[in-house]
Amino acid sequence: MPKDLISRDSVTGRQKVVKSVTVSTGAGDASKIVELDGAGKIDKSALPTTVAGGTAAQSGKVPELNGAGKIDLSLLPDNVGPESMIVVAGEALSANNIVAIDSTGKAVKAVSTNIAKMAVGYVKTAVANGANAEVFFGNINAGYAGLTPGQPVYLSQNAGDPKSTVPVAGTDTFAQIVGTAVSANAILFEVAGIIEL
């Protein structure tokens, strides 16, 4: 609750009563004294916060978590964050699909039966055909099943899927390691070159 405080007017030199504020309404509260709220903290309305960055207007502001409770990547220095890029999906993609980039620059399901669809990364969420997909190029992705921990994971003949077994000529056109299984459902992605079978 705002409190009455005694202050000296900088123009007249006289003492005057001012009220503290726990929540700022903006410029109208200029020069008022900030009071801690009921939890003993400063309300964020009294701070120059920002959820996203990237422009000079955000200079000097305090980072604020976004709606997902995370720091927005735009607040991080350039080249810090996940190795990913936004690519238009050339077909509907499911969460955790391993993807290739086709000749038109679109993300499609990678598959070991088509040399033109070798793996470059993966998507974490489902994406509709023609929508923007965030393609990740490394790190750990959990969302698979039946992997053998500690063993290499290969691209499968089932489009977009990994497999823990060695590729077989006649079933697979080429062999490509897409990473190492770190658990039965997670891959440390590290895409390798291909071997034609």
Disulfide bonds with the S-S distance in Angstrom:
none
